[in-house]
Amino acid sequence: MASVLVLPLVARDKALGTLTLCAQRKGAFPDAIRQLLGVLASHASVTLANAAAVRRLEEMATTDPMTGHLNKRALETEFEQRLRSAARFGRTLGLIVLDIDKFKTVNDTYGHAFGDVVIKGLGAVLARCRRETDVIARFGGEEFVVVCEQTDGAGTFLLAERIREELQRQVFQSEHGPVTVTCSLGVSAFPGDGDSRAVLFERADQALYAAKHNGRNQTRSASPTEAPSDAARRSPVSARRAPKAQTPKIARSA
């Protein structure tokens, strides 16, 4: 190129990049043209900075800052959209509700800062176990939700078990030494367990309560027939119970 002009893109004293213009004609950018292009580059810088700020605000409004997953508000919107899509196209949709076992006791024993480390650790486990189309959200406190597109109850149950086993293998380092934690999970699926967000959450919550009530560190399904055939049948809600994990040596309930 015979002529090249490079203009900085700067907004609020922050460098955003450069604008590079090329021309085959020599001397294509005289002083008057450079001044005009400089003004245009300045306006472009402000526009880019404003767009980035809006994007950050959108992320702050929809993302849990501790884990980087969706927050409750964003999850409810996302779930409704995916549920409508599943109903329209005749597809299945799985739901997992989970929380950390005896988390209050973990906080009381090791401190809230360590509790935050455990929550972040579970968030990382969910990120590793998720499929590309799965939606993960921190629903509040130590409770998380996973929405699984085009997944029936049995497939959702298997994903829940993978999450549970992965968390059980994690070792967290505290001031008092290594600590392992477990989680309990409840599973429901559209359309077999309900056709609305409220009903599917209610069924998954009931399954989660059954997992807690029957010893924790297990996955329960709202539909007995949707769990894998080797799952133990201990109640009207199906289960696959894990071997007892090396949970923190804290006997108090939470």
C-alpha positions in Angstrom: 0.0 0.0 0.0 1.3 3.5 -0.9 -0.4 5.1 2.1 -1.2 3.8 5.6 -2.8 5.7 8.5 -3.0 4.2 12.0 -5.3 6.0 14.5 -5.5 5.1 18.2 -8.9 4.2 19.6 -8.9 5.6 23.1 -11.8 6.3 25.5 -11.5 7.6 29.1 -7.8 7.3 28.9 -8.1 3.6 28.1 -6.6 2.1 24.9 -9.2 0.0 23.1 -7.3 -0.7 19.9 -6.3 0.9 16.6 -8.0 1.9 13.4 -5.8 1.2 10.4 -6.6 2.7 7.0 -4.8 1.9 3.8 -4.9 3.4 0.3 -3.1 2.5 -2.9 -2.6 6.2 -3.8 0.4 7.9 -2.3 -0.4 10.9 -0.1 -4.0 9.8 0.4 -4.1 11.1 3.9 -3.2 14.8 4.1 -3.5 16.8 7.3 -7.2 17.8 6.8 -8.2 14.2 6.1 -6.2 12.9 9.1 -7.9 15.5 11.4 -11.4 14.4 10.1 -10.5 10.7 10.5 -9.2 11.4 14.0 -12.5 12.9 15.0 -14.4 9.9 13.6 -12.0 7.5 15.4 -12.7 9.4 18.6 -16.4 9.0 18.2 -15.9 5.3 17.4 -13.9 4.8 20.6 -16.7 6.3 22.7 -19.3 4.0 21.0 -17.1 0.9 21.5 -16.6 1.8 25.2 -20.3 2.4 25.7 -21.1 -1.0 24.1 -18.6 -2.7 26.3 -20.1 -1.0 29.4 -23.6 -2.2 28.4 -22.3 -5.7 27.9 -20.7 -5.6 31.4 -23.9 -4.4 33.0 -25.9 -7.2 31.3 -23.4 -9.7 32.6 -23.6 -8.3 36.1 -27.4 -8.5 35.9 -27.5 -12.1 34.8 -24.4 -13.7 36.2 -23.5 -14.9 39.7 -20.2 -13.1 40.5 -18.8 -16.0 42.6 -19.1 -18.8 40.1 -19.6 -17.1 36.7 -22.8 -19.1 36.1 -26.2 -17.6 35.6 -28.1 -16.2 38.6 -31.6 -17.1 39.6 -33.3 -14.4 37.6 -31.5 -15.2 34.4 -32.1 -19.0 34.9 -35.9 -18.5 35.2 -36.0 -16.7 31.9 -33.7 -19.1 30.2 -35.6 -22.1 31.5 -38.9 -20.7 30.3 -37.5 -20.2 26.8 -36.1 -23.7 26.6 -39.3 -25.3 28.0 -41.4 -23.5 25.4 -39.0 -24.7 22.7 -39.1 -28.3 24.0 -43.0 -28.2 24.0 -43.1 -26.7 20.5 -40.8 -29.2 18.9 -41.7 -32.3 20.9 -38.4 -32.6 22.7 -37.4 -33.7 26.2 -35.9 -31.3 28.8 -34.2 -32.4 32.0 -33.8 -30.5 35.3 -31.4 -31.1 38.1 -31.6 -29.3 41.5 -28.7 -29.8 43.9 -27.1 -28.5 47.0 -24.1 -29.2 49.2 -24.7 -31.5 52.1 -24.4 -30.1 55.6 -23.2 -26.8 54.2 -24.2 -24.8 57.3 -21.9 -27.1 59.3 -19.1 -26.6 56.9 -19.5 -22.8 57.3 -19.7 -23.0 61.1 -16.7 -25.3 61.3 -14.3 -23.9 58.7 -15.6 -20.3 58.2 -17.6 -18.6 55.5 -14.5 -17.9 53.4 -13.9 -21.6 53.1 -17.6 -22.1 52.4 -17.1 -19.7 49.4 -14.2 -21.9 48.2 -16.5 -24.9 48.3 -19.2 -23.1 46.4 -16.7 -22.1 43.7 -15.4 -25.6 43.6 -18.9 -27.0 43.0 -19.3 -24.3 40.3 -16.1 -25.5 38.6 -17.3 -29.2 38.8 -20.6 -28.2 37.1 -18.7 -26.4 34.4 -16.5 -29.5 33.7 -19.5 -31.9 33.7 -21.9 -29.9 31.6 -22.6 -30.5 28.0 -22.5 -27.6 25.5 -26.2 -27.1 25.5 -26.7 -27.4 29.3 -27.6 -24.3 31.3 -26.1 -23.9 34.8 -27.2 -21.4 37.5 -26.5 -20.7 41.1 -30.0 -20.5 42.5 -29.0 -19.1 45.9 -26.6 -20.0 48.7 -25.3 -23.5 48.1 -28.1 -24.5 45.7 -27.5 -24.9 41.9 -29.7 -25.8 39.0 -28.8 -27.5 35.7 -31.2 -27.5 32.7 -30.5 -30.2 30.1 -31.8 -29.7 26.6 -33.0 -32.8 24.6 -32.4 -35.0 27.6 -34.9 -37.4 29.2 -35.1 -38.4 32.8 -32.6 -41.3 32.6 -30.0 -39.1 30.8 -30.5 -36.3 33.3 -30.1 -38.8 36.2 -26.8 -40.0 34.7 -25.5 -36.4 34.4 -26.5 -35.8 38.0 -24.6 -38.8 39.1 -21.5 -37.7 37.2 -21.7 -34.3 39.0 -22.1 -36.0 42.4 -19.2 -38.4 41.9 -16.9 -35.6 40.6 -17.6 -33.4 43.6 -17.0 -36.3 46.0 -13.5 -36.7 44.5 -12.6 -33.1 45.1 -10.3 -32.3 48.1 -10.5 -28.8 49.5 -7.6 -27.5 51.6 -8.6 -25.7 54.8 -6.6 -24.4 57.7 -7.5 -27.6 59.6 -6.4 -29.9 56.7 -8.0 -31.5 53.7 -11.8 -31.6 53.5 -14.2 -33.4 51.2 -17.9 -32.5 50.7 -20.8 -34.2 49.0 -24.0 -33.0 47.4 -27.6 -34.3 47.0 -29.5 -34.0 43.8 -33.1 -34.2 42.6 -34.1 -34.8 39.0 -37.2 -34.2 37.0 -37.9 -34.1 33.2 -40.3 -32.7 30.7 -42.8 -33.9 29.7 -43.1 -36.9 32.0 -42.9 -35.0 35.3 -44.7 -31.9 34.4 -45.3 -29.3 31.7 -44.5 -26.1 33.5 -41.5 -24.6 35.2 -43.2 -24.5 38.6 -44.3 -28.2 38.4 -40.9 -29.4 37.2 -39.1 -27.5 40.0 -41.5 -28.8 42.6 -40.9 -32.4 41.4 -37.2 -31.9 41.4 -37.3 -30.3 44.9 -39.3 -33.2 46.2 -36.7 -35.6 44.8 -33.9 -33.5 46.4 -35.7 -33.6 49.7 -36.0 -37.4 49.4 -32.2 -37.6 48.8 -31.6 -35.5 51.9 -34.0 -37.5 54.0 -32.6 -40.8 53.0 -29.0 -40.1 53.9 -27.6 -37.5 51.5 -24.9 -37.9 48.9 -27.2 -39.5 46.3 -29.4 -38.7 43.3 -33.2 -39.1 43.4 -35.5 -39.0 40.4 -39.1 -37.7 40.4 -40.0 -40.7 38.2 -38.9 -44.2 39.3 -39.0 -45.5 35.7 -36.7 -42.8 34.5 -33.7 -43.8 36.7 -31.2 -46.3 35.3 -32.3 -49.9 35.9 -29.5 -50.7 38.3 -30.7 -47.9 40.7 -31.9 -49.1 44.1 -35.6 -48.8 44.6 -36.0 -47.7 48.2 -39.1 -45.5 48.0 -41.6 -44.2 45.5 -38.8 -41.9 44.4 -36.0 -43.8 42.7 -32.4 -43.6 43.9 -28.9 -44.6 43.3 -27.0 -44.3 46.6 -23.3 -43.8 46.6 -20.8 -45.3 49.0 -20.3 -43.2 52.1 -17.9 -40.4 51.3 -15.2 -38.9 53.5 -17.2 -35.9 54.5 -16.0 -33.4 57.0 -15.9 -34.9 60.5 -18.8 -32.8 61.7 -21.7 -34.7 63.0 -24.1 -31.8 63.5 -26.9 -31.5 60.9 -27.3 -28.6 58.6 
